Amino acid sequence: MALDFKNILDNVAGDDGFDVKELAEKAIDTIKGDDNLLASFKENPIKVVEKVLKVDLPDEILEKIVEVVKTKINIDDAKDALGKIAGLFGKD
């Protein structure tokens, strides 16, 4: 069963006045672009998301954003690992 990132985003986006999808995508881009932030995110995801977004959000919104960021990072890591395995067998 393939993970559908768009579906995950749609499920966490709520009617709470915040664009969870937009905030999560901004956080993902920033966190994945900085190895130190990525390492810190794995230890304390809420703190890193707050730092990256530079906003004070309610905990329930931050938890939704963290869920999306974690999912996207895990999907990307899995894709990278599969690509490396395929490379071992000479397949792309």
KOLDREN-11596 format. One record per residue: chain; x, y, z of N, C-alpha, C, O, CB in turn. Coordinates in Angstrom, 1 decimal, decimal comma. Each point is the difference from the previous one (the first is absolute). Glycine has a CB too. Example, Ala and Ser with C-alpha at 12.3 -4.5 7.8 and 13.67 -1.06 7.14 Angstrom:
<pts>
{kette A; n.x 13,2; n.y -5,7; n.z 7,8; ca.x -0,9; ca.y 1,2; ca.z 0,0; c.x 0,9; c.y 1,2; c.z 0,0; o.x 1,0; o.y 0,0; o.z 0,7; cb.x -2,9; cb.y -1,2; cb.z 0,5};
{kette A; n.x 1,5; n.y 2,3; n.z -1,9; ca.x 0,9; ca.y 1,1; ca.z 0,0; c.x -0,8; c.y 1,1; c.z 0,8; o.x 0,5; o.y 1,1; o.z 0,1; cb.x 0,7; cb.y -1,7; cb.z -2,3};
</pts>
This chain:
<pts>
{kette A; n.x 0,8; n.y -1,2; n.z 0,0; ca.x -0,8; ca.y 1,2; ca.z 0,0; c.x 0,9; c.y 1,2; c.z 0,0; o.x 0,8; o.y 0,2; o.z 0,9; cb.x -2,7; cb.y -1,4; cb.z 0,3};
{kette A; n.x 1,7; n.y 2,1; n.z -2,2; ca.x 0,8; ca.y 1,2; ca.z -0,1; c.x -0,5; c.y 1,1; c.z 0,9; o.x -1,3; o.y 0,1; o.z 0,1; cb.x 1,9; cb.y -0,7; cb.z -2,5};
{kette A; n.x 0,2; n.y 1,4; n.z 3,0; ca.x -0,4; ca.y 1,1; ca.z 0,8; c.x -0,3; c.y 1,2; c.z -0,9; o.x 0,8; o.y 0,3; o.z -0,9; cb.x 0,6; cb.y -1,1; cb.z 2,8};
{kette A; n.x -2,5; n.y 1,4; n.z -1,7; ca.x -0,4; ca.y 1,1; ca.z -0,8; c.x 0,1; c.y 1,3; c.z 0,8; o.x -0,8; o.y 0,3; o.z 0,9; cb.x -0,8; cb.y -1,7; cb.z -2,2};
{kette A; n.x 2,7; n.y 2,2; n.z 1,1; ca.x 0,3; ca.y 1,1; ca.z 0,7; c.x -1,1; c.y 1,1; c.z 0,0; o.x -0,3; o.y 0,6; o.z 1,0; cb.x 2,7; cb.y -1,0; cb.z -1,4};
{kette A; n.x -3,0; n.y 0,6; n.z -0,8; ca.x -1,1; ca.y 0,9; ca.z -0,2; c.x -1,1; c.y -0,4; c.z 0,9; o.x -0,6; o.y 0,9; o.z 0,7; cb.x 1,3; cb.y -0,4; cb.z -3,0};
{kette A; n.x -1,1; n.y -1,7; n.z 2,4; ca.x -1,1; ca.y -0,5; ca.z 0,8; c.x 0,3; c.y 0,2; c.z 1,5; o.x -0,8; o.y 0,4; o.z 0,8; cb.x 0,3; cb.y -2,1; cb.z -2,5};
{kette A; n.x 1,8; n.y 1,5; n.z 2,1; ca.x 0,4; ca.y 0,3; ca.z 1,4; c.x -0,2; c.y 1,5; c.z 0,3; o.x -0,5; o.y 0,3; o.z 1,1; cb.x 2,1; cb.y -2,2; cb.z -1,2};
{kette A; n.x -1,2; n.y 2,7; n.z -0,8; ca.x -0,1; ca.y 1,5; ca.z 0,2; c.x -1,5; c.y 0,3; c.z 0,2; o.x -0,4; o.y 0,8; o.z 0,8; cb.x 2,5; cb.y -0,3; cb.z -2,1};
{kette A; n.x -2,9; n.y -1,0; n.z 0,4; ca.x -1,5; ca.y 0,3; ca.z 0,0; c.x -0,6; c.y -0,4; c.z 1,3; o.x -0,9; o.y 0,6; o.z 0,5; cb.x 0,8; cb.y -0,8; cb.z -3,0};
{kette A; n.x 0,6; n.y -0,9; n.z 3,1; ca.x -0,6; ca.y -0,6; ca.z 1,2; c.x 0,3; c.y 0,9; c.z 1,2; o.x -0,7; o.y 0,0; o.z 1,0; cb.x 0,8; cb.y -2,3; cb.z -2,0};
{kette A; n.x 1,1; n.y 2,9; n.z 1,0; ca.x 0,4; ca.y 0,8; ca.z 1,2; c.x -0,4; c.y 1,5; c.z -0,1; o.x 0,0; o.y 0,7; o.z 0,9; cb.x 1,8; cb.y -2,3; cb.z -0,6};
{kette A; n.x -2,1; n.y 2,0; n.z -1,5; ca.x -0,5; ca.y 1,4; ca.z -0,2; c.x -1,3; c.y 0,2; c.z 0,6; o.x -0,9; o.y -0,8; o.z -0,3; cb.x 2,3; cb.y 1,0; cb.z -1,8};
{kette A; n.x -1,6; n.y 0,8; n.z 2,9; ca.x -1,3; ca.y 0,1; ca.z 0,7; c.x -0,6; c.y 1,4; c.z -0,3; o.x 0,5; o.y 0,8; o.z -0,8; cb.x 0,2; cb.y -2,4; cb.z 2,5};
{kette A; n.x -1,8; n.y 1,8; n.z -1,1; ca.x -0,8; ca.y 1,3; ca.z -0,1; c.x 0,3; c.y 0,9; c.z 1,2; o.x -0,9; o.y 0,7; o.z 0,4; cb.x -0,9; cb.y -1,9; cb.z -1,7};
{kette A; n.x 3,0; n.y 1,2; n.z 1,7; ca.x 0,4; ca.y 0,7; ca.z 1,2; c.x 0,6; c.y 1,4; c.z -0,3; o.x 0,6; o.y 0,6; o.z 0,9; cb.x -0,3; cb.y -2,8; cb.z 0,3};
{kette A; n.x -0,3; n.y 2,6; n.z -2,5; ca.x 0,5; ca.y 1,3; ca.z -0,3; c.x 1,4; c.y 0,0; c.z -0,4; o.x 0,6; o.y 1,0; o.z -0,4; cb.x -2,2; cb.y -0,1; cb.z 1,9};
{kette A; n.x 2,3; n.y -2,0; n.z -1,4; ca.x 1,4; ca.y -0,1; ca.z -0,4; c.x 0,2; c.y -0,9; c.z -1,2; o.x -0,8; o.y -1,0; o.z -0,1; cb.x 1,5; cb.y 1,3; cb.z 2,5};
{kette A; n.x 0,2; n.y 0,1; n.z -3,3; ca.x 0,2; ca.y -0,8; ca.z -1,1; c.x 1,2; c.y -1,0; c.z 0,3; o.x 1,1; o.y 0,2; o.z -0,2; cb.x -1,9; cb.y 1,6; cb.z -1,4};
{kette A; n.x 0,3; n.y -2,9; n.z 2,2; ca.x 1,0; ca.y -1,0; ca.z 0,5; c.x 0,9; c.y -0,5; c.z -1,2; o.x 1,2; o.y -0,2; o.z 0,2; cb.x -2,8; cb.y -0,5; cb.z 1,6};
{kette A; n.x 1,0; n.y 0,5; n.z -2,9; ca.x 0,7; ca.y -0,5; ca.z -1,2; c.x 1,2; c.y 1,0; c.z -0,4; o.x 1,1; o.y -0,5; o.z -0,2; cb.x -3,2; cb.y -0,7; cb.z -0,6};
{kette A; n.x 1,7; n.y 2,4; n.z 0,8; ca.x 1,0; ca.y 1,0; ca.z -0,4; c.x 1,1; c.y 0,1; c.z 1,0; o.x 1,2; o.y 0,1; o.z -0,3; cb.x -2,9; cb.y 1,2; cb.z -0,9};
{kette A; n.x 1,3; n.y -1,2; n.z 2,5; ca.x 1,0; ca.y 0,0; ca.z 1,1; c.x 0,9; c.y -1,2; c.z 0,0; o.x 1,2; o.y 0,1; o.z 0,2; cb.x -2,8; cb.y 1,3; cb.z 1,1};
{kette A; n.x 1,0; n.y -2,6; n.z -1,5; ca.x 0,8; ca.y -1,2; ca.z 0,0; c.x 1,0; c.y 0,0; c.z -1,1; o.x 1,2; o.y -0,4; o.z 0,1; cb.x -3,1; cb.y -0,8; cb.z 0,9};
{kette A; n.x 1,5; n.y 1,6; n.z -2,2; ca.x 0,8; ca.y 0,0; ca.z -1,2; c.x 1,2; c.y 0,9; c.z 0,2; o.x 1,1; o.y -0,3; o.z -0,4; cb.x -3,0; cb.y -0,2; cb.z -1,1};
{kette A; n.x 1,7; n.y 1,7; n.z 2,1; ca.x 1,0; ca.y 0,9; ca.z 0,3; c.x 1,0; c.y -0,6; c.z 1,0; o.x 1,2; o.y 0,1; o.z -0,2; cb.x -2,7; cb.y 1,9; cb.z -0,2};
{kette A; n.x 1,0; n.y -2,6; n.z 1,4; ca.x 0,9; ca.y -0,7; ca.z 1,0; c.x 0,8; c.y -1,1; c.z -0,6; o.x 1,2; o.y -0,1; o.z 0,3; cb.x -2,9; cb.y 0,7; cb.z 1,5};
{kette A; n.x 1,1; n.y -1,4; n.z -2,6; ca.x 0,6; ca.y -1,1; ca.z -0,7; c.x 1,2; c.y 0,5; c.z -0,8; o.x 1,1; o.y -0,5; o.z 0,1; cb.x -3,2; cb.y -0,8; cb.z -0,2};
{kette A; n.x 1,9; n.y 2,3; n.z -0,7; ca.x 1,0; ca.y 0,5; ca.z -0,9; c.x 1,2; c.y 0,5; c.z 0,8; o.x 1,2; o.y -0,2; o.z -0,3; cb.x -2,9; cb.y 0,9; cb.z -1,4};
{kette A; n.x 1,4; n.y 0,0; n.z 2,8; ca.x 1,1; ca.y 0,6; ca.z 0,8; c.x 0,7; c.y -1,1; c.z 0,8; o.x 1,3; o.y 0,0; o.z 0,0; cb.x -2,6; cb.y 2,1; cb.z 0,2};
{kette A; n.x 0,6; n.y -3,0; n.z 0,4; ca.x 0,6; ca.y -1,1; ca.z 0,8; c.x 0,8; c.y -0,9; c.z -0,8; o.x 1,2; o.y -0,4; o.z 0,4; cb.x -3,1; cb.y 0,5; cb.z 1,2};
{kette A; n.x 1,4; n.y -0,5; n.z -2,8; ca.x 0,8; ca.y -1,0; ca.z -0,8; c.x 1,2; c.y 0,7; c.z -0,6; o.x 0,9; o.y -0,7; o.z -0,5; cb.x -3,0; cb.y -0,5; cb.z 0,0};
{kette A; n.x 2,1; n.y 2,5; n.z 0,4; ca.x 1,1; ca.y 0,7; ca.z -0,6; c.x 1,2; c.y 0,2; c.z 1,0; o.x 1,0; o.y 0,6; o.z -0,4; cb.x -2,6; cb.y 0,5; cb.z -1,2};
{kette A; n.x 1,4; n.y -1,4; n.z 2,8; ca.x 1,0; ca.y 0,2; ca.z 1,1; c.x 0,2; c.y -1,2; c.z 0,8; o.x -0,9; o.y -0,4; o.z 0,8; cb.x 0,3; cb.y 2,9; cb.z -0,8};
{kette A; n.x 1,8; n.y -3,1; n.z -0,1; ca.x 0,2; ca.y -1,3; ca.z 0,7; c.x -0,1; c.y 0,2; c.z 1,6; o.x -0,4; o.y -0,9; o.z 0,7; cb.x 1,9; cb.y 0,2; cb.z -2,6};
{kette A; n.x -1,1; n.y 1,9; n.z 2,4; ca.x 0,0; ca.y 0,2; ca.z 1,4; c.x -1,5; c.y 0,1; c.z 0,5; o.x -0,4; o.y -0,5; o.z 1,0; cb.x 2,6; cb.y 1,7; cb.z -1,1};
{kette A; n.x -3,0; n.y -0,5; n.z -0,7; ca.x -1,4; ca.y 0,1; ca.z 0,3; c.x -0,7; c.y -1,3; c.z -0,1; o.x -0,8; o.y -0,4; o.z 0,9; cb.x 0,8; cb.y 2,7; cb.z -1,8};
{kette A; n.x 0,4; n.y -3,1; n.z -0,1; ca.x -0,6; ca.y -1,4; ca.z -0,1; c.x 0,3; c.y -0,8; c.z 1,2; o.x -0,8; o.y -0,7; o.z 0,5; cb.x 1,0; cb.y 0,9; cb.z -3,0};
{kette A; n.x 1,1; n.y -0,2; n.z 3,0; ca.x 0,4; ca.y -0,7; ca.z 1,2; c.x -0,8; c.y 0,5; c.z 1,2; o.x -0,5; o.y -0,8; o.z 0,8; cb.x 2,8; cb.y 0,4; cb.z -1,8};
{kette A; n.x -2,4; n.y 1,7; n.z 1,1; ca.x -0,8; ca.y 0,6; ca.z 1,1; c.x -1,4; c.y -0,4; c.z 0,0; o.x -0,7; o.y -0,2; o.z 1,0; cb.x 2,3; cb.y 2,1; cb.z -0,9};
{kette A; n.x -2,2; n.y -1,9; n.z -1,3; ca.x -1,4; ca.y -0,4; ca.z -0,2; c.x -0,3; c.y -1,4; c.z 0,5; o.x -1,0; o.y -0,2; o.z 0,6; cb.x 0,9; cb.y 1,8; cb.z -2,6};
{kette A; n.x 1,0; n.y -2,5; n.z 1,8; ca.x -0,2; ca.y -1,4; ca.z 0,4; c.x 0,0; c.y -0,1; c.z 1,5; o.x -0,6; o.y -0,9; o.z 0,6; cb.x 1,7; cb.y 0,1; cb.z -2,7};
{kette A; n.x -0,4; n.y 1,8; n.z 2,8; ca.x 0,0; ca.y 0,0; ca.z 1,5; c.x -1,1; c.y 0,8; c.z 0,6; o.x -0,6; o.y -0,5; o.z 1,0; cb.x 3,0; cb.y 0,3; cb.z -1,1};
{kette A; n.x -2,8; n.y 1,3; n.z -0,5; ca.x -1,0; ca.y 0,9; ca.z 0,5; c.x -0,8; c.y 0,6; c.z -1,1; o.x 0,3; o.y 1,2; o.z -0,3; cb.x 1,1; cb.y -0,8; cb.z 2,4};
{kette A; n.x -2,3; n.y -1,1; n.z -2,7; ca.x -0,6; ca.y 0,5; ca.z -1,2; c.x -0,8; c.y 1,3; c.z 0,2; o.x 0,0; o.y 0,9; o.z -0,9; cb.x -0,1; cb.y -3,2; cb.z 0,1};
{kette A; n.x -0,7; n.y 2,4; n.z 1,8; ca.x -0,8; ca.y 1,2; ca.z 0,2; c.x 0,8; c.y 1,2; c.z 0,2; o.x -0,3; o.y 1,1; o.z -0,6; cb.x -1,4; cb.y -2,5; cb.z 1,7};
{kette A; n.x 2,8; n.y 1,3; n.z -0,3; ca.x 0,9; ca.y 1,2; ca.z 0,1; c.x 0,6; c.y 0,4; c.z -1,3; o.x 0,1; o.y 1,2; o.z -0,3; cb.x 0,4; cb.y -2,0; cb.z 2,6};
{kette A; n.x -0,1; n.y -0,1; n.z -3,1; ca.x 0,6; ca.y 0,3; ca.z -1,3; c.x -1,0; c.y 0,7; c.z -0,9; o.x 0,3; o.y 0,9; o.z -0,7; cb.x 1,3; cb.y -2,8; cb.z 0,9};
{kette A; n.x -2,8; n.y 1,3; n.z -0,3; ca.x -1,1; ca.y 0,6; ca.z -0,8; c.x -0,3; c.y 1,4; c.z 0,4; o.x -0,1; o.y 0,9; o.z -0,8; cb.x -0,8; cb.y -3,2; cb.z 0,4};
{kette A; n.x 0,8; n.y 2,6; n.z 1,7; ca.x -0,2; ca.y 1,3; ca.z 0,5; c.x 1,1; c.y 1,0; c.z -0,4; o.x -0,3; o.y 1,1; o.z -0,5; cb.x -1,0; cb.y -2,1; cb.z 2,4};
{kette A; n.x 2,5; n.y 0,5; n.z -1,8; ca.x 1,2; ca.y 0,8; ca.z -0,4; c.x 0,0; c.y 0,3; c.z -1,5; o.x 0,2; o.y 1,2; o.z -0,4; cb.x 1,1; cb.y -2,2; cb.z 2,3};
{kette A; n.x -1,6; n.y 0,0; n.z -2,7; ca.x 0,0; ca.y 0,2; ca.z -1,4; c.x -1,1; c.y 0,9; c.z -0,5; o.x 0,3; o.y 0,9; o.z -0,9; cb.x 0,7; cb.y -3,2; cb.z 0,7};
{kette A; n.x -2,2; n.y 2,1; n.z 0,7; ca.x -1,1; ca.y 0,8; ca.z -0,4; c.x -0,1; c.y 1,4; c.z 0,6; o.x -0,6; o.y 0,9; o.z -0,5; cb.x -0,6; cb.y -3,0; cb.z 0,2};
{kette A; n.x 2,0; n.y 2,3; n.z 1,4; ca.x 0,0; ca.y 1,3; ca.z 0,7; c.x -1,4; c.y 0,5; c.z 0,4; o.x -0,2; o.y 1,2; o.z -0,2; cb.x 2,3; cb.y -0,7; cb.z -1,1};
{kette A; n.x -2,9; n.y -1,4; n.z 1,7; ca.x -1,4; ca.y 0,4; ca.z 0,5; c.x -0,3; c.y -0,8; c.z 1,2; o.x 0,5; o.y -1,1; o.z 0,2; cb.x -1,2; cb.y 1,7; cb.z -2,6};
{kette A; n.x -0,2; n.y 0,0; n.z 3,2; ca.x -0,5; ca.y -0,7; ca.z 1,2; c.x -1,4; c.y -0,6; c.z -0,4; o.x -0,9; o.y 0,8; o.z -0,1; cb.x 2,3; cb.y 0,7; cb.z 1,7};
{kette A; n.x -1,4; n.y -2,8; n.z -1,7; ca.x -1,3; ca.y -0,6; ca.z -0,4; c.x -0,5; c.y -0,9; c.z 1,1; o.x 0,8; o.y -0,4; o.z 0,9; cb.x -0,1; cb.y 0,4; cb.z -3,3};
{kette A; n.x -2,0; n.y -0,2; n.z 2,4; ca.x -0,6; ca.y -1,0; ca.z 1,0; c.x 0,7; c.y -1,4; c.z -0,1; o.x 0,3; o.y -0,4; o.z -1,1; cb.x -2,5; cb.y 1,8; cb.z 1,1};
{kette A; n.x 2,3; n.y -2,1; n.z 1,1; ca.x 0,6; ca.y -1,3; ca.z -0,1; c.x -0,7; c.y -0,9; c.z -1,0; o.x 0,7; o.y -0,8; o.z -0,6; cb.x -0,1; cb.y 1,1; cb.z 3,0};
{kette A; n.x -1,9; n.y -0,3; n.z -2,5; ca.x -0,7; ca.y -0,9; ca.z -0,9; c.x 0,4; c.y 0,2; c.z -1,5; o.x 0,1; o.y -0,9; o.z -0,8; cb.x -2,0; cb.y 0,8; cb.z 2,5};
{kette A; n.x 2,2; n.y 1,4; n.z -2,0; ca.x 0,4; ca.y 0,3; ca.z -1,4; c.x 1,5; c.y -0,4; c.z -0,2; o.x 0,3; o.y -0,6; o.z -1,0; cb.x -1,9; cb.y 2,6; cb.z 1,0};
{kette A; n.x 2,4; n.y -1,8; n.z 1,0; ca.x 1,4; ca.y -0,4; ca.z 0,0; c.x 0,1; c.y -1,5; c.z -0,2; o.x 0,8; o.y -0,5; o.z -0,7; cb.x -0,1; cb.y 2,5; cb.z 2,1};
{kette A; n.x -1,5; n.y -2,7; n.z -0,6; ca.x 0,0; ca.y -1,5; ca.z -0,1; c.x -0,4; c.y -0,5; c.z -1,4; o.x 0,6; o.y -0,9; o.z -0,5; cb.x -1,1; cb.y 0,8; cb.z 2,9};
{kette A; n.x -0,5; n.y 0,8; n.z -3,0; ca.x -0,3; ca.y -0,4; ca.z -1,4; c.x 1,1; c.y 0,3; c.z -1,0; o.x 0,3; o.y -0,8; o.z -0,8; cb.x -2,7; cb.y 1,3; cb.z 1,3};
{kette A; n.x 3,1; n.y 0,6; n.z -0,3; ca.x 1,1; ca.y 0,4; ca.z -0,9; c.x 1,1; c.y -1,0; c.z 0,2; o.x 0,6; o.y -0,5; o.z -1,0; cb.x -1,2; cb.y 2,9; cb.z 1,1};
{kette A; n.x 0,9; n.y -2,8; n.z 1,1; ca.x 1,1; ca.y -0,9; ca.z 0,3; c.x -0,3; c.y -1,4; c.z -0,6; o.x 0,8; o.y -0,6; o.z -0,5; cb.x -0,3; cb.y 1,8; cb.z 2,6};
{kette A; n.x -1,8; n.y -1,6; n.z -2,0; ca.x -0,4; ca.y -1,3; ca.z -0,6; c.x 0,3; c.y 0,0; c.z -1,5; o.x 0,5; o.y -1,0; o.z -0,5; cb.x -2,3; cb.y 0,8; cb.z 2,3};
{kette A; n.x 1,4; n.y 1,3; n.z -2,5; ca.x 0,2; ca.y 0,1; ca.z -1,4; c.x 1,5; c.y 0,0; c.z -0,4; o.x 0,5; o.y -0,7; o.z -0,9; cb.x -2,6; cb.y 1,9; cb.z 0,7};
{kette A; n.x 2,9; n.y -0,4; n.z 1,0; ca.x 1,4; ca.y 0,1; ca.z -0,3; c.x 0,7; c.y -1,4; c.z 0,2; o.x 0,8; o.y -0,4; o.z -0,8; cb.x -0,8; cb.y 2,8; cb.z 1,5};
{kette A; n.x -0,3; n.y -3,1; n.z 0,4; ca.x 0,5; ca.y -1,3; ca.z 0,3; c.x -0,3; c.y -1,0; c.z -1,1; o.x 0,9; o.y -0,7; o.z -0,5; cb.x -1,1; cb.y 1,2; cb.z 3,0};
{kette A; n.x -1,1; n.y -0,4; n.z -2,9; ca.x -0,4; ca.y -1,0; ca.z -1,1; c.x 0,8; c.y 0,3; c.z -1,3; o.x 0,5; o.y -0,9; o.z -0,6; cb.x -2,8; cb.y 0,8; cb.z 1,6};
{kette A; n.x 2,4; n.y 1,4; n.z -1,4; ca.x 0,7; ca.y 0,3; ca.z -1,2; c.x 1,5; c.y -0,4; c.z 0,1; o.x 0,5; o.y -0,5; o.z -1,0; cb.x -2,1; cb.y 2,4; cb.z 0,6};
{kette A; n.x 2,2; n.y -1,6; n.z 1,5; ca.x 1,4; ca.y -0,4; ca.z 0,2; c.x 0,2; c.y -1,5; c.z -0,1; o.x 0,9; o.y -0,5; o.z -0,6; cb.x -0,5; cb.y 2,6; cb.z 2,0};
{kette A; n.x -1,3; n.y -2,8; n.z -0,7; ca.x 0,1; ca.y -1,5; ca.z -0,1; c.x -0,2; c.y -0,5; c.z -1,4; o.x 0,6; o.y -1,0; o.z -0,4; cb.x -1,4; cb.y 0,9; cb.z 2,8};
{kette A; n.x -0,2; n.y 0,7; n.z -3,1; ca.x -0,2; ca.y -0,5; ca.z -1,4; c.x 1,2; c.y 0,3; c.z -0,9; o.x 0,5; o.y -0,9; o.z -0,7; cb.x -2,9; cb.y 1,4; cb.z 1,0};
{kette A; n.x 3,0; n.y 0,7; n.z -0,1; ca.x 1,2; ca.y 0,3; ca.z -0,8; c.x 1,2; c.y -0,9; c.z 0,4; o.x 0,7; o.y -0,4; o.z -0,9; cb.x -1,5; cb.y 2,8; cb.z 0,7};
{kette A; n.x 0,9; n.y -2,7; n.z 1,4; ca.x 1,1; ca.y -0,9; ca.z 0,5; c.x -0,2; c.y -1,4; c.z -0,6; o.x 1,0; o.y -0,6; o.z -0,4; cb.x -0,7; cb.y 1,9; cb.z 2,5};
{kette A; n.x -1,5; n.y -1,8; n.z -2,1; ca.x -0,3; ca.y -1,3; ca.z -0,6; c.x 0,3; c.y 0,0; c.z -1,5; o.x 0,5; o.y -1,0; o.z -0,5; cb.x -2,3; cb.y 0,6; cb.z 2,3};
{kette A; n.x 1,4; n.y 1,5; n.z -2,5; ca.x 0,3; ca.y 0,0; ca.z -1,4; c.x 1,5; c.y 0,0; c.z -0,3; o.x 0,5; o.y -0,7; o.z -0,9; cb.x -2,6; cb.y 2,0; cb.z 0,6};
{kette A; n.x 2,8; n.y -0,5; n.z 1,1; ca.x 1,5; ca.y 0,0; ca.z -0,1; c.x 0,6; c.y -1,4; c.z 0,2; o.x 0,8; o.y -0,4; o.z -0,7; cb.x -0,8; cb.y 2,8; cb.z 1,5};
{kette A; n.x -0,5; n.y -3,1; n.z 0,2; ca.x 0,5; ca.y -1,3; ca.z 0,3; c.x -0,3; c.y -1,0; c.z -1,1; o.x 0,8; o.y -0,8; o.z -0,4; cb.x -1,1; cb.y 1,3; cb.z 2,9};
{kette A; n.x -0,9; n.y -0,4; n.z -3,0; ca.x -0,4; ca.y -0,9; ca.z -1,1; c.x 0,8; c.y 0,3; c.z -1,3; o.x 0,4; o.y -0,9; o.z -0,7; cb.x -2,7; cb.y 0,7; cb.z 1,6};
{kette A; n.x 2,6; n.y 1,5; n.z -1,1; ca.x 0,9; ca.y 0,3; ca.z -1,1; c.x 1,4; c.y -0,5; c.z 0,1; o.x 0,5; o.y -0,5; o.z -1,0; cb.x -1,9; cb.y 2,6; cb.z 0,7};
{kette A; n.x 1,9; n.y -2,1; n.z 1,5; ca.x 1,3; ca.y -0,6; ca.z 0,2; c.x 0,0; c.y -1,5; c.z -0,1; o.x 1,0; o.y -0,5; o.z -0,6; cb.x -0,5; cb.y 2,4; cb.z 2,2};
{kette A; n.x -1,5; n.y -2,5; n.z -1,2; ca.x -0,1; ca.y -1,5; ca.z -0,2; c.x -0,1; c.y -0,3; c.z -1,4; o.x 0,7; o.y -0,9; o.z -0,5; cb.x -1,8; cb.y 0,7; cb.z 2,7};
{kette A; n.x 0,3; n.y 0,9; n.z -3,0; ca.x -0,2; ca.y -0,2; ca.z -1,4; c.x 1,4; c.y 0,2; c.z -0,7; o.x 0,3; o.y -0,7; o.z -1,0; cb.x -2,8; cb.y 1,4; cb.z 1,1};
{kette A; n.x 3,2; n.y 0,3; n.z 0,4; ca.x 1,3; ca.y 0,3; ca.z -0,6; c.x 1,0; c.y -1,1; c.z 0,2; o.x 0,9; o.y -0,3; o.z -0,9; cb.x -1,3; cb.y 2,7; cb.z 1,3};
{kette A; n.x 0,3; n.y -3,2; n.z 0,6; ca.x 0,8; ca.y -1,1; ca.z 0,3; c.x -0,2; c.y -1,1; c.z -1,1; o.x 0,9; o.y -0,8; o.z -0,3; cb.x -0,9; cb.y 1,3; cb.z 2,8};
{kette A; n.x -1,2; n.y -0,6; n.z -3,0; ca.x -0,3; ca.y -1,0; ca.z -1,0; c.x 0,0; c.y 0,6; c.z -1,4; o.x -0,4; o.y -0,7; o.z -1,0; cb.x -1,0; cb.y -0,4; cb.z 2,7};
{kette A; n.x 1,9; n.y 2,3; n.z -1,8; ca.x 0,2; ca.y 0,6; ca.z -1,4; c.x -1,4; c.y 0,5; c.z -0,6; o.x -0,1; o.y 0,1; o.z -1,2; cb.x 2,1; cb.y -1,5; cb.z 0,9};
{kette A; n.x -3,0; n.y 1,6; n.z 1,2; ca.x -1,3; ca.y 0,5; ca.z -0,5; c.x -0,2; c.y 1,4; c.z 0,5; o.x 0,4; o.y 0,3; o.z 1,1; cb.x -1,3; cb.y -2,7; cb.z -1,2};
{kette A; n.x 0,2; n.y 3,2; n.z -0,7; ca.x -0,4; ca.y 1,3; ca.z 0,4; c.x -1,5; c.y 0,1; c.z 0,2; o.x -0,5; o.y 1,1; o.z 0,3; cb.x 2,5; cb.y -0,1; cb.z -1,5};
</pts>
